[in-house]
Amino acid sequence: MNLKSLPEAIPALFPSAADRDRIGSWLNAQLGAALKRVQAGPVSPTVNMQDFREQLASFDFSAPRPLEDALRWAIDNLEHGIVQMANPRYFGLFNPGANFPAQCADHIAALFNPQLASSASSPVPVALENHVIRAIAQRAGLGEAATGHFATGGSEANYTALLCALTGAHAKFAADGVRAFAGPVRFYTSRDCHIAWLKIAHQAGVGRAALRLVDTDGHGRMDPIALERAIAEDRAQGVVPVMVVATAGTTGGGMIDPLHACADVAKQQGLWLHIDAAWGGAALASDRLRGLLSGIERADSITIDAHKWLATTMGCAIFITRRGDLLSAAFHASTNFMPSSLAAVDPYLNSVQWSRRFVGLRLFLALAAAGWDGLGGHVERGVEVIERVKERLLRLGWSIANDSALAVLDAVPPPQLGDVRTLVRRVVASGRAWVAPTSFEGRDVVRICATNGETSMEDVDALIAALNEPL
Ligand SMILES: Cc1ncc(COP(=O)(O)O)c(C=O)c1O
């Protein structure tokens, strides 16, 4: 019998143990050195994109290159080709400098590459994620019975909320979709919500017109009277309201909608209450700040992004609900090729995703290493950074448009510094700091947000100097 042997494994993809060790140690050293340069260097990209595209075009993949060369090339281009969240003078959108335990979690997940669809293939990761979800649900006051899962981001978690609300609103939604309802469905959130809700409405098949943006109260918070009025108007027209979304930490101004008043309206009207705490939910970690979220315990579901203020690596959000039965109703499926099919347990039967990465380890390790005190301390530190920025700007003739107790400041420059958009462009182009332009209650503002856990007073001074550079 001629037993043919197999070809060798492809060494470029599966190198020897010795090569892995060698390249791994080298990569670690390279990354450590790059991080130091990134933290001290410009916040904005400096790469010449034309040069980059030419280099990129040379990768036609016809001939292999040494992995170390490709790694060096990738690190170099990331060092110069992105806005640097790891730089402590990044005061921008809610993208954090990632905490170290979360980075370690990514190493571990990459090596074992567990498939988190099923509790049979990944019993330990599924139980571990569940443990973290329950700990957060407890912290939010949702009680023992609450459940949930990790999601790729706030948008996926918010989408899950809408599907739960629709599934709970009509027994026939699962089978018939929106045709089950007696009229067009609608859900409500404030004008200052995260506008991905429009995409979510589209994705869910209810149509973008299903989102009704409710007026704010002049301070960036949803006006509960306007909310009630909108629902009454809609009902009078034959529209079917299904959900109220309160935002706890608006994207632009860090404002928290009046959670109790929104919960009262949702309760009176028999509507699902979702609290989008994608960013502000991090305040739950702090004993000093969690009271700001009073009312969150009344939610039917909550979104919290661990990849924002809790500073995990990207692609790590949490969806929590007290109605696990609706998750199972919305996401159940039946197949005989999966290693398990446990309703209420297997992630693939209770969430949008099927194959899924082990992202919960990031928050688990951060919590294990820092405890609630440490994670809460990180969140409180962000608030203090913003307090220092605020004190300095007020002394220099700036005014503050938002009244947020969280770590974001919407600041209005004195007239001699010119208009907001030009000023922000100047600061960003200088590379000395990174801030964003936005508007708050109709005023153009410079949005300054503490997202990096290592920002120092020298970094605050550098930001203030960059913002106040004379024309
Ligand atoms: C309040 C709020 N909700 C939802 C999102 C969307 O989250 P993600 O970008 O993680 O999908 C954001 C993002 O900034 C947000 O601020």
The ligand as a Tripos MOL2 file, in Angstrom:
@<TRIPOS>MOLECULE
LIG
   16    16     1     0     0
SMALL
NO_CHARGES

@<TRIPOS>ATOM
      1 C1        -24.7360   57.2820   22.9960 C.3       1 LIG1
      2 C2        -24.1420   56.3730   21.9520 C.ar      1 LIG1
      3 N1        -24.8520   55.3330   21.5020 N.ar      1 LIG1
      4 C3        -24.3730   54.4930   20.5640 C.ar      1 LIG1
      5 C4        -23.1280   54.6800   20.0170 C.ar      1 LIG1
      6 C5        -22.6300   53.7460   18.9480 C.3       1 LIG1
      7 O1        -21.7290   52.8670   19.5350 O.3       1 LIG1
      8 P1        -20.6680   52.0500   18.6450 P.3       1 LIG1
      9 O2        -19.8310   53.0850   17.9560 O.co2     1 LIG1
     10 O3        -19.9350   51.2650   19.6660 O.co2     1 LIG1
     11 O4        -21.4380   51.2070   17.6960 O.co2     1 LIG1
     12 C6        -22.3460   55.7520   20.4490 C.ar      1 LIG1
     13 C7        -21.0120   56.0000   19.8700 C.2       1 LIG1
     14 O5        -20.3770   56.9790   20.1130 O.2       1 LIG1
     15 C8        -22.8660   56.6250   21.4310 C.ar      1 LIG1
     16 O6        -22.1700   57.6770   21.8640 O.3       1 LIG1
@<TRIPOS>BOND
     1     1     2 1
     2     2     3 ar
     3     2    15 ar
     4     3     4 ar
     5     4     5 ar
     6     5     6 1
     7     5    12 ar
     8     6     7 1
     9     7     8 1
    10     8     9 2
    11     8    10 1
    12     8    11 1
    13    12    13 1
    14    12    15 ar
    15    13    14 2
    16    15    16 1
@<TRIPOS>SUBSTRUCTURE
     1 LIG1         1 GROUP 0 **** ****
